[in-house]
Amino acid sequence: MSRSGYTLPAFACAAAVAALHWLHDRQPLSIASVDLIEPAQIAAIPIEQVAGLSENTALAIARSDPGDNLDLTKDTPIWALVEWREQGDDAVIIKGGEGIGRQLNADDKPAIYAYAQRLLQDNLQRMLAPGEKITVTIILPEGRSLAIRTSNSAFGVVEGLSLLGTTGISQPLSTPDQLAVFREELQNKASRFESLVFCIGENGLDLARKLGINPDQLVKTANWLGPMLVEADVLGVKEILLFGYHGKLMKLAGGIFHTHHYLADGRREILAAHCAIAGLKLPDIQAVFNSATAEAALTHLKSLDAATGSDWVNQVYSAIAETIDVRSQEYIQSHSEKGTKVTVCGSILFDRDRKIIVKSKTAGLLMGKLC
C-alpha cells in the first residue's frame, strides 16, 4: 500500500503555526497541529527548527513529505517568517518570499492559491488574541531552482514554486493505489450524472469551476486518462468532457493515454504532424518541432497568425481536438464489451493563462449542457 503525505500548503502552515507559537510563548514546537480543512482532519507535522529573530519576529522550518509520490518537493525545507505588526485592518497578511513563484497573469501576485490562503488564515487567526496582527512570509529556499524542473512557467508562474492544491493530503498520483481512489470518486459521480468532466490536474478543476460547471460533475484523473475513460464507459456514463492544459491533453491525439512524462511524451511530434497536415511551410513546422515546450510552439503559431493574418492556431488546434475525441472513443471501443454504443467524448484545451484555445465540436455541445 502506498503512503500518502501532505501538500506544500500544509507544511507552510505548520511552520507558520510554530513561529507564531514562539512569539506567544517563547518556546519551540517539535510538532505543529494543523487543521487541514480539506479533508476535515488534524495533521501532526514535525517542525525541524524554530528561532526567535527578535522580540517581534520568529522563523520556523518544516520539511516537505508528500508520501510515496513522484514529487520533486520531497524533503525540501519550507520556512515561515512571522512578524507582529500594529498597522492595517487584516489580522493575518500572507506574503510570498524567496522561492515562491510570481503570477505573471495576476499582477505578479505570489503563487499562494485559494486553499493555501484559507489554510493559513484559518489556522493562524484562531491563535491570535483580539487586536493581534501578524505578517507571514512563506519562503522556499530551493523553490527557484526546483521550479526550473516544473511546468510552472507554462502557467505563468516564474521564479519559484506554487502553493497550489485543494486539499492538505498528497496522494501518490502515479501509483495504482491512487487510481483506485480516482475510480471510487468516478463510481460515486457516475451513479448521479450521465455527463462528467475529466480534469487532469488542479488548473483544469479550477478553471472548470470558474466557467460555471457543477463541481459535483468534475472528476480528477491525474495521468490515468485511459483507465478512467474505460471505467466511465463501463459505468454507463454517456458523455465525457476532457478538459485540460494543451501540453498534456494533446498527448491523447497521439494515442498516449497515460500522460505522465516519465512514460511518454510526443507533444512536439503531434503538433508538428498537425501543422504539416494543415499546410504550414517547412520552416514553421521545424520551428514548432524544435520548440522547447508546447507553450512555446503555441506562441510561434500565434505570432505567425499576427504577422500574416492567418488562422493557424485555430486550424491546428481544432484538428488536434477532433483527433483527441476520435482517439478517445477508439480507445474506449477497444476496451469495451458494450458493442457500438460507447461514451461520447469532447475536448477543450486551454493555455498557460487558463484561456481556452479551442473546443471540439462535441465539446461545444457538451458545454451547452454543463453550464
Disulfide bonds with the S-S distance in Angstrom:
none
